[in-house]
Amino acid sequence: MAILTQVRDPRVQDVTVTSVEMAPDMRNAVVHVSVMGSPAKQELALRGLASSAGFLQAQLAERIDTRYTPRLAFKLDAGVKRSIEIARMLDEVLPRESPEGDPNDGQQSSGNGQNDPREQPQDQA
């Protein structure tokens, strides 16, 4: 939350923390972030986060009670962009469904020119 509300660096905008990996000894943490925008904007945001790491570590030290405050490193998480790209590719290769649906409603005709007996109404005697 401190990234959104307390970091005053103008480079740090449109940043979402997606995950955090802690070292077993809790001395280091890799913070995975997603940044919306161009690659240049993403790089600027990462530089802004790196320069704000000391401030964020101090904020973290106030909130947690551990022997060591983890050193923060920021890494760009490409998972969100990758999933958007995969969805775009799937949209290109998968057939589009018609909004009306299939006129045969999933039933196929026998192909011999005669009506399927399942489709004819039963005579009542």
PEGIVEN-V69939 format. One record per helix or strand of 3 or more residues. SS is the DSSP state (A for helix, B for strand). FROM is the first residue (numbers start at 1). LEN is the number of residues. If there is no record, write none. Layout:
((SS:FROM:LEN) (SS:FROM:LEN))
This chain:
((A:2:4) (B:15:8) (B:28:8) (A:39:13) (A:53:11) (B:71:6) (A:79:15) (A:117:3))
